[in-house]
Amino acid sequence: MPFYKRNYSPGQLQFITSSTYRRALLFLFERFCRCFVQRLAEVRQGLKFLLLGWVLMPEHFHLLLKPQPAEAAPLIVKGLKEGTATRILKALRENLQYPWCGKMLERLRLPPTMHDESHYRVWQRRFYPFNVYSEKKRLEKLDYMHHNPVKRGLVNEPGDWPRSSWRLYLGQDASLLEMDRLG
């Protein structure tokens, strides 16, 4: 994948997408979903960014956030991915008596030529940030992320997917994470 220069515009929202290594379906497992949500809350507490929307899919996530400062987006993603990777790998190693844990660990194993500090990888190295430059684009990105589970055939309605901020936007207090409001 080519590396491109990222442009973080002060005051603009960021729509961030990142995927698991080899598109591993880690977030079909509730334990790992809780790990992701908990870590997102921790990173948010530490880095003080505004969280305006999110969805966790079986093998990727989308966040709509306002980093403060704008250049903090990579730190947010790094904190989220490192923390979840550590916890997920630990849980897989501790539960090798279950065949699916061994299979998942094998899927996350790096080829010998790619070994770095670890022999495993949970996340793809890069992430995709998109500058949300207008209210229309903000609503478009929220709609896209919340309808992602429907488009994938995982649920019939966005509100049926438990791992997103959709319910908050309906005025229900059923989100796993508290959301921020603009202005």
C-alpha positions in Angstrom: 0.0 0.0 0.0 1.5 3.4 -0.9 2.1 5.8 1.8 0.4 9.1 1.4 0.7 12.4 3.2 -2.0 12.9 5.7 -3.5 16.4 6.0 -5.2 17.1 9.4 -7.1 20.3 9.3 -7.6 22.2 12.6 -11.2 22.3 13.7 -12.3 19.6 11.2 -13.8 16.2 12.2 -12.0 13.1 11.3 -13.7 9.9 9.9 -11.3 7.1 10.7 -11.3 3.6 9.4 -9.0 0.7 10.4 -9.1 -3.0 9.8 -7.8 -6.1 11.5 -4.8 -7.9 10.1 -5.8 -10.3 7.3 -9.4 -9.1 7.9 -9.7 -11.5 10.9 -13.2 -11.6 12.3 -12.1 -10.9 15.8 -15.2 -8.8 16.7 -17.6 -11.6 16.3 -16.6 -12.4 19.8 -18.2 -10.4 22.5 -15.1 -10.5 24.8 -13.1 -8.7 22.1 -15.9 -6.2 21.5 -15.9 -5.3 25.2 -12.1 -4.9 25.0 -12.4 -2.5 22.1 -15.1 -0.4 23.7 -13.2 -0.3 27.0 -10.0 0.7 25.3 -11.7 3.4 23.3 -13.1 4.9 26.5 -9.6 4.8 28.1 -7.9 6.5 25.1 -10.6 9.1 25.0 -10.1 9.9 28.7 -6.4 10.2 28.2 -6.3 12.2 25.0 -9.5 14.3 25.4 -11.0 14.1 22.0 -14.6 14.5 21.0 -16.3 11.3 19.9 -19.3 11.9 17.7 -19.9 8.4 16.3 -18.6 4.9 16.0 -19.3 1.4 14.8 -17.4 -1.8 15.4 -17.8 -4.3 12.6 -16.5 -7.9 12.7 -13.2 -7.0 11.2 -12.9 -3.2 11.2 -14.1 0.0 12.9 -15.2 3.5 12.0 -14.8 6.5 14.3 -16.1 10.0 13.8 -14.1 12.2 16.1 -12.6 15.7 16.6 -9.0 15.3 17.7 -7.6 18.2 19.9 -5.2 19.2 18.3 -6.0 18.0 14.8 -2.7 16.2 14.6 -3.6 13.9 17.5 -5.6 11.5 15.3 -2.6 9.1 14.8 -2.0 9.0 18.6 -5.7 8.2 19.2 -5.6 5.3 16.7 -2.2 4.1 18.0 -3.4 4.0 21.6 -6.6 2.2 20.6 -4.9 -0.4 18.4 -2.0 -1.1 20.7 -4.2 -1.5 23.8 -6.7 -3.8 22.1 -4.0 -5.8 20.4 -2.2 -6.5 23.7 -5.5 -7.6 25.4 -6.7 -9.7 22.5 -3.4 -11.6 22.0 -3.2 -12.2 25.8 -6.8 -13.6 25.8 -6.1 -15.9 22.8 -2.9 -17.2 24.4 -4.6 -17.9 27.7 -7.5 -19.8 26.0 -5.7 -22.2 23.7 -7.8 -25.1 25.0 -10.5 -23.7 22.7 -9.6 -24.7 19.1 -10.9 -21.4 17.6 -8.4 -19.4 19.8 -5.5 -21.4 18.2 -6.9 -20.9 14.8 -7.3 -17.2 15.3 -3.8 -16.9 16.7 -2.5 -18.7 13.6 -4.4 -16.3 11.4 -2.7 -13.3 13.2 0.8 -14.8 12.9 3.2 -12.7 10.8 5.2 -14.4 8.1 8.8 -15.0 9.2 10.1 -12.1 7.0 7.8 -9.6 8.8 8.6 -10.3 12.4 9.0 -7.2 14.4 8.8 -7.0 18.2 5.9 -9.5 18.1 5.2 -12.5 15.9 1.6 -11.6 15.7 -0.4 -8.6 14.5 -4.0 -7.8 15.3 -4.4 -4.7 13.2 -3.3 -3.6 9.8 -0.5 -1.0 10.3 -2.2 1.9 8.5 -5.5 3.6 9.0 -7.6 5.7 6.7 -8.4 9.2 7.9 -10.9 11.4 6.1 -11.3 15.2 6.8 -15.0 15.9 7.3 -15.2 19.4 5.9 -19.0 20.1 6.1 -22.2 19.3 8.0 -23.4 17.4 4.9 -20.3 15.3 4.9 -20.6 14.7 8.7 -24.2 13.4 8.3 -23.1 11.3 5.3 -20.3 9.6 7.3 -22.6 9.0 10.3 -25.2 7.4 8.0 -22.5 5.3 6.3 -21.1 4.0 9.5 -24.5 3.2 11.1 -25.8 1.5 8.0 -22.6 -0.6 7.5 -24.0 -3.6 9.5 -27.2 -3.5 7.4 -25.3 -3.3 4.1 -23.3 -6.3 5.2 -26.4 -8.3 6.0 -25.6 -8.6 9.7 -28.9 -7.0 10.8 -32.0 -5.7 9.2 -32.0 -2.2 10.9 -29.1 -0.1 12.2 -30.6 -0.1 15.7 -30.3 -3.9 15.8 -26.5 -3.7 15.7 -25.3 -3.4 19.4 -21.9 -2.0 18.7 -22.5 1.5 17.4 -23.6 5.0 18.4 -26.9 4.7 16.4 -29.2 4.5 19.4 -27.8 7.7 20.8 -28.8 9.6 17.6 -32.4 8.3 18.1 -32.5 9.8 21.5 -32.1 6.5 23.3 -29.5 6.0 26.0 -28.4 2.6 24.8 -25.0 3.3 23.5 -22.0 1.5 25.0 -20.1 4.8 25.0 -21.2 8.3 25.8 -21.1 10.6 22.8 -20.1 14.2 22.5 -22.3 16.8 20.9 -21.1 19.6 18.6 -21.6 23.2 19.5 
